[in-house]
């Protein structure tokens, strides 16, 4: 990925819908090279364990067409890393817990809108769900305990040598039912 200025694509507010309008997400944008290096070290350590011990043989086989491996150079190569955290709850002004209804679905919708906006701005992102990295990355980025990492998105412009695997996609008839 090559350098990019994300500021022209950013508004001062969010527009995604959420359960009871709680907006249960935090987007952490990391551009500092040292922090990106620390993130990469955490992700690669956990991914090595995932591939060697935690993931089934079938899971590893299913990932083979994508060429994924424990090394994640895109984390330090990308000009920006966006980490999407889901808030399980928040706190009201009176220090009482504020519930976040449908937080998983709300964050998924917000992330989908975010990915569409990234593409609309002429940028690319690689969706990554770093398994077993939540607590270490949350600590590194000083996020509160009520937040859980959902996605890690390297963002930038595609490298000139980038290729996308030619994967089979389901046809419209396989994914849509008309009634």
Z-matrix of the N, CA and C atoms (Angstrom, degrees):
N
C 1 1.444
C 2 1.518 1 109.06
N 3 1.303 2 115.74 1 147.52
C 4 1.449 3 120.32 2 -179.79
C 5 1.521 4 110.36 3 -109.45
N 6 1.335 5 115.91 4 167.68
C 7 1.465 6 121.95 5 -174.81
C 8 1.519 7 112.09 6 -57.69
N 9 1.330 8 114.48 7 150.64
C 10 1.454 9 120.56 8 -177.99
C 11 1.522 10 109.36 9 -156.53
N 12 1.333 11 115.78 10 145.93
C 13 1.465 12 121.17 11 173.83
C 14 1.519 13 106.97 12 -102.61
N 15 1.328 14 117.63 13 112.52
C 16 1.456 15 120.20 14 -176.90
C 17 1.527 16 112.83 15 -84.25
N 18 1.323 17 118.65 16 -12.79
C 19 1.467 18 120.90 17 -174.75
C 20 1.523 19 114.91 18 -59.03
N 21 1.350 20 121.22 19 -39.40
C 22 1.464 21 118.48 20 -179.73
C 23 1.519 22 113.57 21 -62.33
N 24 1.323 23 118.28 22 -19.98
C 25 1.458 24 122.15 23 -177.86
C 26 1.527 25 112.89 24 -95.13
N 27 1.322 26 118.40 25 0.88
C 28 1.458 27 121.55 26 -173.10
C 29 1.531 28 110.42 27 -105.79
N 30 1.325 29 115.46 28 132.19
C 31 1.461 30 121.26 29 173.59
C 32 1.518 31 108.55 30 -94.74
N 33 1.307 32 117.01 31 172.75
C 34 1.467 33 120.99 32 178.95
C 35 1.520 34 112.94 33 -90.64
N 36 1.314 35 117.00 34 12.66
C 37 1.456 36 120.76 35 179.96
C 38 1.517 37 108.98 36 -158.45
N 39 1.324 38 115.84 37 162.53
C 40 1.456 39 120.95 38 176.99
C 41 1.508 40 110.92 39 -93.86
N 42 1.316 41 116.18 40 157.19
C 43 1.464 42 119.64 41 -179.34
C 44 1.522 43 112.82 42 -126.84
N 45 1.308 44 118.67 43 1.49
C 46 1.462 45 121.02 44 -177.49
C 47 1.526 46 110.92 45 -74.99
N 48 1.334 47 116.99 46 144.31
C 49 1.467 48 119.70 47 175.72
C 50 1.522 49 110.62 48 -73.93
N 51 1.333 50 115.64 49 156.72
C 52 1.465 51 120.16 50 176.87
C 53 1.523 52 109.36 51 -155.22
N 54 1.348 53 115.04 52 156.68
C 55 1.460 54 121.19 53 179.20
C 56 1.520 55 111.40 54 -57.50
N 57 1.330 56 117.04 55 123.29
C 58 1.467 57 124.10 56 -179.26
C 59 1.537 58 111.77 57 54.97
N 60 1.323 59 115.86 58 24.95
C 61 1.478 60 123.53 59 178.43
C 62 1.535 61 111.63 60 51.40
N 63 1.334 62 115.59 61 44.18
C 64 1.463 63 119.54 62 -179.88
C 65 1.526 64 112.85 63 -90.21
N 66 1.332 65 117.46 64 -13.21
C 67 1.468 66 122.20 65 -179.03
C 68 1.535 67 110.65 66 44.35
N 69 1.334 68 116.03 67 67.74
C 70 1.466 69 120.56 68 -171.97
C 71 1.523 70 114.65 69 -83.12
N 72 1.302 71 117.70 70 50.40
C 73 1.459 72 120.79 71 -178.02
C 74 1.515 73 111.00 72 -140.16
N 75 1.303 74 113.75 73 155.68
C 76 1.465 75 121.86 74 170.35
C 77 1.521 76 106.06 75 -133.61
N 78 1.322 77 116.77 76 127.03
C 79 1.458 78 122.26 77 176.32
C 80 1.523 79 107.48 78 -102.95
N 81 1.311 80 116.93 79 118.48
C 82 1.464 81 121.97 80 179.82
C 83 1.527 82 107.66 81 -107.23
N 84 1.334 83 116.73 82 115.96
C 85 1.463 84 122.43 83 179.15
C 86 1.525 85 108.06 84 -97.62
N 87 1.325 86 115.83 85 122.94
C 88 1.467 87 121.32 86 -178.86
C 89 1.527 88 108.32 87 -116.01
N 90 1.341 89 116.05 88 121.53
C 91 1.454 90 121.74 89 175.74
C 92 1.532 91 111.40 90 -121.50
N 93 1.313 92 117.03 91 -12.67
C 94 1.458 93 121.68 92 -179.99
C 95 1.530 94 109.88 93 -67.63
N 96 1.345 95 117.94 94 121.57
C 97 1.471 96 120.89 95 -177.37
C 98 1.532 97 113.81 96 -57.97
N 99 1.311 98 118.05 97 -37.05
C 100 1.468 99 120.22 98 -179.46
C 101 1.527 100 111.30 99 -68.35
N 102 1.305 101 116.84 100 -38.31
C 103 1.466 102 120.01 101 178.76
C 104 1.529 103 109.68 102 -70.54
N 105 1.337 104 116.94 103 -40.25
C 106 1.470 105 119.66 104 176.47
C 107 1.529 106 110.55 105 -60.92
N 108 1.323 107 117.45 106 -39.18
C 109 1.465 108 121.41 107 178.10
C 110 1.533 109 110.54 108 -64.00
N 111 1.321 110 117.14 109 -40.73
C 112 1.468 111 120.97 110 178.16
C 113 1.534 112 110.61 111 -66.22
N 114 1.322 113 116.68 112 -40.15
C 115 1.467 114 120.61 113 176.90
C 116 1.522 115 109.53 114 -61.77
N 117 1.325 116 115.99 115 -46.51
C 118 1.473 117 120.20 116 -179.79
C 119 1.529 118 110.92 117 -58.89
N 120 1.330 119 117.44 118 -43.75
C 121 1.465 120 120.71 119 -179.41
C 122 1.528 121 110.68 120 -60.37
N 123 1.316 122 117.32 121 -43.38
C 124 1.464 123 121.57 122 179.76
C 125 1.525 124 110.24 123 -64.13
N 126 1.329 125 116.49 124 -48.48
C 127 1.463 126 120.71 125 -177.47
C 128 1.528 127 110.80 126 -63.56
N 129 1.324 128 117.17 127 -44.80
C 130 1.467 129 119.76 128 -178.50
C 131 1.530 130 112.16 129 -65.63
N 132 1.312 131 117.65 130 -37.63
C 133 1.463 132 120.49 131 177.62
C 134 1.528 133 110.66 132 -61.89
N 135 1.328 134 116.34 133 -46.80
C 136 1.465 135 120.60 134 -179.86
C 137 1.524 136 111.07 135 -69.11
N 138 1.332 137 117.48 136 -39.80
C 139 1.465 138 120.34 137 179.59
C 140 1.526 139 111.12 138 -63.57
N 141 1.318 140 117.90 139 -37.54
C 142 1.455 141 120.45 140 177.04
C 143 1.533 142 109.82 141 -59.39
N 144 1.329 143 116.12 142 -45.80
C 145 1.472 144 119.88 143 176.87
C 146 1.526 145 111.56 144 -64.12
N 147 1.331 146 116.21 145 -40.07
C 148 1.467 147 120.04 146 179.49
C 149 1.521 148 110.54 147 -58.97
N 150 1.327 149 116.48 148 -50.88
C 151 1.466 150 120.65 149 -176.68
C 152 1.533 151 111.70 150 -67.81
N 153 1.319 152 117.89 151 -36.25
C 154 1.464 153 120.79 152 -177.03
C 155 1.522 154 113.17 153 -82.07
N 156 1.347 155 118.44 154 -34.19
C 157 1.468 156 119.99 155 -169.47
C 158 1.527 157 115.56 156 -129.31
N 159 1.321 158 117.82 157 -37.35
C 160 1.466 159 119.54 158 -167.72
C 161 1.523 160 114.00 159 -90.61
N 162 1.325 161 116.96 160 -36.34
C 163 1.463 162 120.21 161 -175.50
C 164 1.529 163 110.03 162 -87.57
N 165 1.324 164 115.79 163 143.12
C 166 1.467 165 119.85 164 178.85
C 167 1.534 166 109.97 165 -69.89
N 168 1.321 167 115.85 166 161.61
C 169 1.466 168 120.53 167 176.85
C 170 1.523 169 110.69 168 -58.86
N 171 1.331 170 116.22 169 -38.60
C 172 1.464 171 120.26 170 -179.70
C 173 1.525 172 110.55 171 -63.69
N 174 1.328 173 116.66 172 -42.96
C 175 1.466 174 121.33 173 179.63
C 176 1.533 175 110.06 174 -59.75
N 177 1.336 176 116.25 175 -47.72
C 178 1.465 177 120.69 176 178.81
C 179 1.528 178 110.08 177 -61.31
N 180 1.326 179 117.23 178 -40.95
C 181 1.468 180 121.13 179 178.49
C 182 1.524 181 110.94 180 -64.11
N 183 1.329 182 117.03 181 -40.01
C 184 1.465 183 120.90 182 179.76
C 185 1.528 184 112.06 183 -65.19
N 186 1.321 185 116.74 184 -26.06
C 187 1.468 186 121.05 185 179.31
C 188 1.534 187 113.31 186 -84.25
N 189 1.324 188 116.50 187 -15.94
C 190 1.468 189 120.66 188 -174.79
C 191 1.526 190 114.11 189 -53.37
N 192 1.354 191 120.97 190 -42.10
C 193 1.473 192 119.49 191 -179.48
C 194 1.539 193 113.79 192 -61.07
N 195 1.320 194 116.55 193 -21.57
C 196 1.467 195 120.24 194 -179.17
C 197 1.525 196 112.15 195 -86.80
N 198 1.325 197 116.72 196 -12.76
C 199 1.455 198 120.52 197 -179.61
C 200 1.512 199 113.88 198 71.35
N 201 1.326 200 117.42 199 21.83
C 202 1.466 201 119.30 200 -179.63
C 203 1.517 202 110.49 201 -77.03
N 204 1.300 203 115.03 202 143.44
C 205 1.457 204 124.16 203 179.37
C 206 1.530 205 107.01 204 -146.20
N 207 1.328 206 118.26 205 169.90
C 208 1.466 207 119.64 206 177.95
C 209 1.533 208 115.03 207 -57.69
N 210 1.336 209 121.00 208 -37.84
C 211 1.475 210 118.57 209 177.53
C 212 1.532 211 110.89 210 -64.65
N 213 1.317 212 116.60 211 133.82
C 214 1.468 213 122.53 212 -177.11
C 215 1.532 214 110.58 213 -126.86
N 216 1.338 215 117.74 214 67.36
C 217 1.469 216 119.67 215 -177.09
C 218 1.526 217 113.70 216 -61.80
N 219 1.329 218 117.62 217 -24.47
C 220 1.461 219 120.15 218 -179.54
C 221 1.530 220 112.29 219 -60.84
N 222 1.318 221 117.69 220 -23.18
C 223 1.467 222 119.96 221 -179.44
C 224 1.525 223 110.90 222 -65.43
N 225 1.318 224 116.98 223 -40.76
C 226 1.469 225 119.54 224 178.86
C 227 1.524 226 111.87 225 -91.49
N 228 1.322 227 118.46 226 -22.33
C 229 1.464 228 121.19 227 178.87
C 230 1.524 229 112.08 228 -74.23
N 231 1.310 230 117.63 229 -36.87
C 232 1.465 231 121.38 230 -176.85
C 233 1.528 232 110.30 231 -66.95
N 234 1.332 233 117.53 232 141.16
C 235 1.461 234 119.95 233 178.10
C 236 1.525 235 113.41 234 -67.23
N 237 1.334 236 116.34 235 -25.95
C 238 1.463 237 119.89 236 178.83
C 239 1.522 238 109.18 237 -142.47
N 240 1.312 239 115.11 238 143.11
C 241 1.459 240 122.79 239 172.23
C 242 1.523 241 106.07 240 -117.53
N 243 1.324 242 116.46 241 129.19
C 244 1.446 243 120.79 242 177.62
C 245 1.521 244 107.38 243 -113.42
N 246 1.315 245 116.49 244 120.19
C 247 1.461 246 121.85 245 178.11
C 248 1.517 247 107.83 246 -104.36
N 249 1.318 248 115.80 247 126.80
C 250 1.459 249 122.12 248 -179.28
C 251 1.520 250 107.97 249 -101.35
N 252 1.322 251 115.46 250 116.44
C 253 1.458 252 121.75 251 177.54
C 254 1.529 253 109.41 252 -106.51
N 255 1.326 254 115.91 253 138.40
C 256 1.462 255 122.10 254 175.20
C 257 1.514 256 108.89 255 -98.46
N 258 1.314 257 116.02 256 128.55
C 259 1.464 258 121.24 257 176.93
C 260 1.527 259 108.61 258 -88.42
N 261 1.304 260 116.67 259 120.68
C 262 1.460 261 119.85 260 178.19
C 263 1.532 262 111.28 261 -72.15
N 264 1.314 263 115.51 262 -27.97
C 265 1.458 264 123.17 263 176.80
C 266 1.537 265 106.78 264 -165.56
N 267 1.311 266 115.98 265 172.33
C 268 1.466 267 120.24 266 173.40
C 269 1.527 268 107.27 267 -137.17
N 270 1.312 269 115.49 268 -168.50
C 271 1.463 270 120.07 269 -176.39
C 272 1.516 271 109.92 270 -124.43
N 273 1.327 272 115.64 271 136.46
C 274 1.463 273 121.70 272 176.31
C 275 1.531 274 109.22 273 -79.35
N 276 1.328 275 116.28 274 170.42
C 277 1.466 276 121.58 275 179.61
C 278 1.525 277 111.69 276 -58.85
N 279 1.356 278 117.18 277 -29.25
C 280 1.469 279 120.79 278 179.99
C 281 1.542 280 112.16 279 -89.14
N 282 1.337 281 117.06 280 14.37
C 283 1.471 282 124.63 281 178.95
C 284 1.528 283 114.00 282 68.44
N 285 1.320 284 117.79 283 15.43
C 286 1.458 285 120.91 284 173.85
C 287 1.524 286 108.40 285 -88.54
N 288 1.323 287 114.64 286 149.21
C 289 1.460 288 120.62 287 -178.45
C 290 1.536 289 110.29 288 -67.35
N 291 1.325 290 115.67 289 134.66
C 292 1.463 291 121.74 290 174.31
C 293 1.521 292 107.09 291 -106.53
N 294 1.304 293 116.23 292 118.49
C 295 1.461 294 120.86 293 -178.83
C 296 1.527 295 110.15 294 -71.75
N 297 1.325 296 115.92 295 146.16
C 298 1.455 297 122.46 296 175.03
C 299 1.519 298 107.54 297 -114.76
N 300 1.326 299 115.78 298 105.04
C 301 1.448 300 121.79 299 -175.96
C 302 1.522 301 110.48 300 -79.89
N 303 1.310 302 116.35 301 138.73
C 304 1.470 303 122.52 302 178.99
C 305 1.523 304 111.58 303 53.90
N 306 1.317 305 117.49 304 41.68
C 307 1.461 306 120.21 305 -175.21
C 308 1.527 307 112.41 306 -62.12
N 309 1.345 308 117.62 307 -37.35
C 310 1.465 309 119.40 308 -179.64
C 311 1.520 310 110.96 309 -63.45
N 312 1.325 311 116.34 310 -47.39
C 313 1.467 312 121.02 311 -179.49
C 314 1.524 313 110.05 312 -66.69
N 315 1.318 314 116.77 313 -42.12
C 316 1.471 315 120.38 314 -179.55
C 317 1.520 316 111.36 315 -60.79
N 318 1.323 317 117.39 316 -43.80
C 319 1.465 318 121.10 317 179.56
C 320 1.526 319 109.87 318 -67.40
N 321 1.329 320 117.49 319 -39.05
C 322 1.463 321 120.31 320 178.52
C 323 1.527 322 110.90 321 -62.24
N 324 1.323 323 117.34 322 -42.01
C 325 1.467 324 120.61 323 178.12
C 326 1.525 325 109.97 324 -64.96
N 327 1.327 326 116.90 325 -46.04
C 328 1.470 327 120.48 326 179.62
C 329 1.526 328 110.85 327 -60.81
N 330 1.330 329 117.15 328 -40.82
C 331 1.466 330 120.65 329 179.21
C 332 1.526 331 110.66 330 -66.13
N 333 1.315 332 117.22 331 -38.59
C 334 1.467 333 120.30 332 177.08
C 335 1.518 334 111.94 333 -63.04
N 336 1.327 335 116.41 334 -43.64
C 337 1.466 336 120.45 335 176.97
C 338 1.531 337 109.62 336 -64.03
N 339 1.320 338 116.67 337 -41.70
C 340 1.460 339 121.50 338 178.41
C 341 1.533 340 110.99 339 -60.10
N 342 1.327 341 117.47 340 -46.00
C 343 1.467 342 120.98 341 179.26
C 344 1.530 343 111.40 342 -62.28
N 345 1.337 344 116.68 343 -39.21
C 346 1.471 345 119.70 344 177.13
C 347 1.533 346 110.42 345 -64.87
N 348 1.328 347 117.04 346 -40.09
C 349 1.471 348 120.95 347 178.71
C 350 1.526 349 111.37 348 -66.05
N 351 1.326 350 116.63 349 -40.02
C 352 1.465 351 120.66 350 177.72
C 353 1.528 352 109.55 351 -59.34
N 354 1.322 353 116.18 352 -46.49
C 355 1.461 354 120.48 353 179.36
C 356 1.527 355 110.70 354 -65.42
N 357 1.325 356 117.44 355 -40.90
C 358 1.468 357 121.83 356 179.55
C 359 1.536 358 110.98 357 -59.97
N 360 1.320 359 116.54 358 -33.17
C 361 1.465 360 121.67 359 179.69
C 362 1.527 361 112.37 360 -79.19
N 363 1.324 362 117.40 361 1.05
C 364 1.454 363 121.01 362 179.45
C 365 1.515 364 113.89 363 84.35
N 366 1.309 365 116.39 364 14.82
C 367 1.463 366 121.36 365 179.73
C 368 1.524 367 109.41 366 -104.92
N 369 1.326 368 115.42 367 173.27
C 370 1.461 369 121.10 368 175.39
C 371 1.515 370 109.15 369 -128.88
N 372 1.313 371 114.84 370 157.52
C 373 1.467 372 121.33 371 176.15
C 374 1.513 373 107.76 372 -141.89
N 375 1.302 374 115.51 373 148.79
C 376 1.450 375 122.08 374 175.30
C 377 1.520 376 106.73 375 -109.44
N 378 1.333 377 117.18 376 118.04
C 379 1.457 378 119.09 377 179.46
C 380 1.523 379 108.99 378 -75.19
N 381 1.302 380 115.21 379 127.51
C 382 1.450 381 122.21 380 -177.40
C 383 1.520 382 108.44 381 -137.74
N 384 1.309 383 115.90 382 133.93
C 385 1.466 384 121.46 383 177.69
C 386 1.517 385 107.98 384 -119.76
N 387 1.326 386 117.65 385 84.84
C 388 1.465 387 120.74 386 -174.18
C 389 1.523 388 112.55 387 -65.78
N 390 1.318 389 114.50 388 103.04
C 391 1.455 390 123.03 389 -177.12
C 392 1.532 391 111.31 390 -64.27
N 393 1.322 392 116.28 391 130.68
C 394 1.474 393 124.14 392 175.60
C 395 1.528 394 114.37 393 68.76
N 396 1.315 395 118.36 394 20.63
C 397 1.474 396 121.90 395 -179.30
C 398 1.525 397 112.73 396 -104.46
N 399 1.310 398 117.30 397 -5.84
C 400 1.454 399 121.04 398 -171.45
C 401 1.525 400 113.95 399 -50.15
N 402 1.319 401 118.11 400 -59.61
C 403 1.472 402 119.70 401 -172.29
C 404 1.531 403 112.15 402 -65.52
N 405 1.333 404 117.46 403 -39.37
C 406 1.467 405 119.51 404 -179.63
C 407 1.533 406 111.49 405 -67.18
N 408 1.334 407 116.78 406 -42.37
C 409 1.469 408 119.00 407 179.27
C 410 1.526 409 111.25 408 -71.90
N 411 1.319 410 116.02 409 -36.97
C 412 1.472 411 119.32 410 176.65
C 413 1.528 412 109.70 411 -60.68
N 414 1.326 413 117.50 412 -43.25
C 415 1.469 414 121.23 413 178.25
C 416 1.526 415 111.31 414 -65.66
N 417 1.332 416 117.13 415 -46.20
C 418 1.460 417 120.93 416 -179.98
C 419 1.526 418 111.66 417 -56.65
N 420 1.326 419 116.13 418 -40.69
C 421 1.465 420 121.17 419 -175.62
C 422 1.526 421 112.96 420 -94.45
N 423 1.327 422 116.40 421 8.21
C 424 1.471 423 122.80 422 177.16
C 425 1.530 424 112.09 423 55.81
N 426 1.319 425 115.84 424 44.94
C 427 1.456 426 121.19 425 177.25
C 428 1.528 427 108.45 426 -92.57
N 429 1.328 428 117.24 427 148.78
C 430 1.466 429 120.37 428 -177.94
C 431 1.532 430 112.22 429 -72.27
N 432 1.324 431 115.54 430 164.16
C 433 1.459 432 121.98 431 -176.32
C 434 1.531 433 113.48 432 -65.31
N 435 1.335 434 117.59 433 -19.11
C 436 1.465 435 119.81 434 -179.87
C 437 1.529 436 112.37 435 -83.02
N 438 1.327 437 117.32 436 5.43
C 439 1.461 438 120.63 437 178.98
C 440 1.525 439 110.28 438 -110.66
N 441 1.337 440 114.76 439 140.45
C 442 1.466 441 121.93 440 179.76
C 443 1.520 442 108.88 441 -127.54
N 444 1.322 443 115.95 442 131.01
C 445 1.462 444 120.43 443 179.60
C 446 1.524 445 110.45 444 -66.98
N 447 1.321 446 116.36 445 128.28
C 448 1.461 447 121.86 446 178.04
C 449 1.521 448 112.08 447 -110.51
N 450 1.333 449 117.51 448 -40.89
C 451 1.467 450 122.22 449 -176.63
C 452 1.515 451 111.17 450 -143.36
N 453 1.315 452 114.89 451 148.98
C 454 1.457 453 122.11 452 170.90
C 455 1.528 454 105.03 453 -124.30
N 456 1.332 455 116.29 454 119.58
C 457 1.464 456 121.01 455 -174.91
C 458 1.521 457 111.17 456 -120.07
N 459 1.333 458 118.67 457 104.18
C 460 1.462 459 119.07 458 168.75
C 461 1.531 460 107.05 459 -69.15
N 462 1.325 461 117.07 460 135.12
C 463 1.462 462 121.11 461 -176.31
C 464 1.522 463 109.40 462 -128.73
N 465 1.303 464 115.62 463 137.90
C 466 1.461 465 121.06 464 176.67
C 467 1.508 466 110.63 465 176.37
N 468 1.309 467 115.54 466 -159.27
C 469 1.462 468 121.66 467 173.46
C 470 1.529 469 106.44 468 -100.12
N 471 1.325 470 117.18 469 145.69
C 472 1.468 471 118.30 470 -177.83
C 473 1.523 472 111.54 471 -65.61
N 474 1.307 473 115.43 472 142.19
C 475 1.461 474 121.66 473 174.09
C 476 1.527 475 107.75 474 -65.63
N 477 1.318 476 117.81 475 147.24
C 478 1.464 477 121.02 476 -176.52
C 479 1.531 478 113.07 477 -60.14
N 480 1.326 479 118.18 478 -24.89
C 481 1.460 480 121.76 479 -179.85
C 482 1.530 481 113.00 480 -94.45
N 483 1.314 482 117.49 481 9.16
C 484 1.462 483 120.96 482 -177.81
C 485 1.522 484 110.87 483 -66.54
N 486 1.313 485 115.48 484 136.44
C 487 1.463 486 121.37 485 173.15
C 488 1.523 487 108.07 486 -126.69
N 489 1.310 488 114.92 487 151.34
C 490 1.457 489 121.49 488 177.87
C 491 1.523 490 106.46 489 -115.25
N 492 1.331 491 117.92 490 129.84
C 493 1.471 492 119.12 491 -179.90
C 494 1.529 493 111.17 492 -59.12
N 495 1.318 494 116.15 493 141.82
C 496 1.460 495 121.75 494 177.09
C 497 1.523 496 107.77 495 -84.37
N 498 1.309 497 115.37 496 86.33
C 499 1.460 498 121.50 497 -175.17
C 500 1.518 499 110.79 498 -96.78
N 501 1.327 500 115.64 499 147.85
C 502 1.457 501 121.05 500 175.77
C 503 1.534 502 109.14 501 -68.13
N 504 1.297 503 116.32 502 132.61
C 505 1.469 504 121.71 503 174.82
C 506 1.523 505 108.40 504 -112.84
N 507 1.316 506 116.67 505 145.49
C 508 1.455 507 120.27 506 175.56
C 509 1.522 508 109.04 507 -65.80
N 510 1.320 509 115.12 508 147.79
C 511 1.461 510 119.76 509 176.52
C 512 1.526 511 108.93 510 -76.32
N 513 1.314 512 115.94 511 164.43
C 514 1.455 513 120.64 512 179.27
C 515 1.525 514 110.76 513 -58.48
N 516 1.324 515 117.11 514 -38.30
C 517 1.465 516 120.17 515 178.61
C 518 1.525 517 112.75 516 -63.43
N 519 1.329 518 117.65 517 -24.52
C 520 1.461 519 121.38 518 179.75
C 521 1.525 520 112.48 519 -82.61
N 522 1.333 521 117.65 520 -18.39
C 523 1.464 522 119.43 521 -175.78
C 524 1.518 523 114.56 522 -117.83
N 525 1.371 524 116.82 523 -3.71
C 526 1.463 525 118.99 524 -177.30
C 527 1.533 526 109.52 525 -133.43
N 528 1.319 527 114.44 526 137.47
C 529 1.465 528 120.96 527 176.33
C 530 1.515 529 107.27 528 -117.11
N 531 1.312 530 117.28 529 126.47
C 532 1.469 531 121.97 530 176.24
C 533 1.525 532 108.79 531 -100.10
N 534 1.309 533 115.51 532 131.78
C 535 1.473 534 120.24 533 179.85
C 536 1.516 535 108.76 534 -120.84
